[in-house]
Amino acid sequence: MHYYLIKVKGISLPFWHKPTGRTAPFSEHVRAWLGYSAVILGVVVLVSIFVDRDPGPAPQLLPSSPFFGSKHGPGGLGIVPTFPIMWTHGMNRFVAIAFKLEPDIWGTIIGIVLMTAALVVIPLVDRGTAEPRNWDEALSLRRRGWAFTAMALFWVILIIGTVTNIVSPTG
C-alpha cells in the first residue's frame, strides 16, 4: 500500500510540510522501516527478557487447565479476551445477538473481512491525483468521500465490537 501511495498517487509527505523536490528510491523507505522495526523489536525482546510474567492458565484442552471440560469453553465461564482483541469477542456477541448467527465466530470473520476490505479499498477510491496542498483538499468529500466512508466503516466495526464486548453479557 505504501508503495502504491508513493509511486502512483505521489503522496510521500503530509501537506503541511513544505515540498522540497527531493526524491528518494523506495529502498530508502524500506531501509527506514527495517531500522525502526529493529529498534521496536529490540525493546520488546528486552522487556520480555527482563520483565517476569507467569504464562497464564493452561490451554483449555489440557486436563490441567481450569477451563478443561467446560461445555462452552472459557467464554461460558465468563472469561473474555483482553483489550487488544476484545473487539473480536464483541463482534462475535454482536452477530449472535443481532443476527442469531451461530457459531458466533462469524462475527470475527465478518469483522476482519470488512475491515481488511476497507483498508485495501481506501487508496483505490481516493480520487486525489496528487498529494493535497491544504486542509480543504485533504478533507474534500467530493474527492475523498468514498475513502472517508471506508475509514468510517473500519472504525464503526471496531467500535461496535469494543462497545458490545463491554456492555453485553459474557459468554
C-alpha positions in Angstrom: 0.0 0.0 0.0 2.7 2.4 0.9 4.5 1.7 -2.4 1.2 2.4 -4.2 0.7 5.7 -2.4 4.2 6.9 -3.1 4.7 5.8 -6.7 1.2 6.0 -8.1 -0.5 8.7 -6.0 2.6 10.8 -5.5 2.0 11.1 -1.7 5.0 11.0 0.5 4.7 13.8 3.0 1.8 15.4 4.9 0.6 18.5 3.1 1.6 20.8 6.0 5.3 20.1 5.3 6.7 22.2 2.5 7.7 20.2 -0.5 11.4 20.2 -1.1 11.5 18.5 -4.5 13.8 15.9 -3.0 13.2 12.4 -4.3 14.5 9.1 -3.0 14.3 5.5 -4.1 11.7 3.2 -2.5 14.6 1.2 -1.0 15.3 4.1 1.3 11.8 3.9 2.8 12.2 0.1 3.3 15.6 0.7 5.0 14.0 3.1 7.4 11.1 0.7 8.1 13.6 -2.1 8.9 15.6 0.2 11.2 12.5 1.3 13.1 11.3 -2.2 13.3 14.6 -3.5 14.7 14.5 -0.8 17.4 10.9 -1.6 18.4 11.5 -5.4 18.3 14.7 -4.9 20.3 12.7 -3.1 23.0 10.0 -5.8 23.0 12.7 -8.6 23.3 14.4 -6.8 26.2 11.1 -6.3 28.0 10.3 -10.0 27.5 13.7 -11.0 28.9 13.7 -8.7 32.0 10.0 -8.4 33.0 8.9 -11.6 34.6 5.3 -12.8 34.0 3.6 -16.1 34.6 2.5 -17.9 31.5 -1.2 -17.8 32.5 -3.6 -20.7 32.6 -3.1 -23.8 30.6 -4.9 -24.1 27.2 -8.5 -25.2 27.6 -8.0 -28.6 26.0 -5.4 -29.8 28.5 -6.6 -31.6 31.6 -4.5 -29.3 33.9 -6.5 -26.3 32.6 -9.1 -24.7 34.9 -11.3 -24.5 31.7 -11.0 -28.2 30.8 -14.3 -29.8 30.2 -16.4 -26.6 30.3 -19.3 -27.0 27.9 -18.9 -23.6 26.2 -15.2 -23.1 26.7 -13.8 -20.2 28.7 -16.5 -17.8 27.4 -19.1 -19.9 29.1 -17.3 -19.4 32.4 -17.3 -15.6 32.0 -13.8 -15.2 30.6 -13.4 -12.5 28.0 -10.4 -11.5 25.9 -8.1 -8.7 27.0 -8.1 -5.3 25.4 -6.1 -5.9 22.2 -8.6 -8.4 20.8 -11.7 -7.5 22.8 -13.4 -6.2 19.6 -13.4 -9.7 18.2 -15.3 -11.1 21.1 -17.7 -8.1 20.9 -18.3 -8.8 17.2 -19.0 -12.5 18.0 -21.5 -11.4 20.6 -23.0 -8.7 18.2 -23.7 -11.2 15.3 -25.0 -13.8 17.8 -27.4 -11.2 19.4 -28.3 -9.1 16.3 -28.4 -11.7 13.6 -28.8 -15.0 15.5 -25.8 -16.3 13.6 -24.2 -19.5 15.0 -21.4 -20.3 15.6 -20.6 -16.9 16.9 -17.1 -16.9 15.3 -18.8 -15.5 12.2 -18.6 -12.1 14.0 -14.8 -12.2 13.9 -14.7 -13.4 10.4 -17.1 -10.8 9.1 -15.4 -8.1 11.0 -11.9 -9.0 9.8 -13.0 -9.3 6.2 -14.9 -5.9 6.2 -12.0 -4.1 8.0 -9.4 -5.5 5.6 -11.5 -4.7 2.6 -12.0 -1.1 3.9 -8.2 -0.6 4.4 -7.4 -2.1 0.9 -10.0 0.0 -0.9 -9.1 3.4 0.6 -6.2 4.2 -1.8 -8.2 2.8 -4.7 -11.3 5.0 -4.2 -9.4 8.1 -3.1 -9.7 10.2 -6.3 -6.9 12.6 -5.4 -4.4 12.7 -8.2 -1.7 14.4 -6.2 -0.9 15.0 -2.6 -3.2 17.6 -1.1 -1.8 21.1 -0.7 -4.1 22.3 2.1 -6.8 21.2 4.5 -9.6 21.9 2.0 -8.1 19.5 -0.5 -7.3 16.9 2.2 -10.9 16.9 3.6 -12.8 17.3 0.3 -15.8 15.0 0.4 -16.2 15.3 -3.4 -12.7 14.0 -4.0 -12.2 11.7 -1.0 -15.8 10.9 0.2 -15.6 7.1 -0.6 -12.2 6.9 1.1 -13.7 8.6 4.2 -16.6 6.2 4.1 -14.2 3.2 4.0 -12.3 4.7 7.0 -15.6 5.2 8.8 -16.6 1.5 8.2 -13.3 0.3 9.7 -13.8 2.4 12.8 -17.5 1.6 13.2 -16.8 -2.1 13.2 -14.0 -1.7 15.7 -16.2 0.5 18.0 -19.2 -1.8 17.7 -17.1 -4.8 18.7 -15.5 -3.0 21.6 -18.7 -1.5 23.0 -20.6 -4.8 22.6 -17.8 -6.6 24.5 -18.1 -4.1 27.3 -21.9 -3.9 27.7 -23.1 -7.4 26.6 -23.2 -10.4 28.9 -20.2 -12.6 28.9 -20.1 -16.0 27.2 
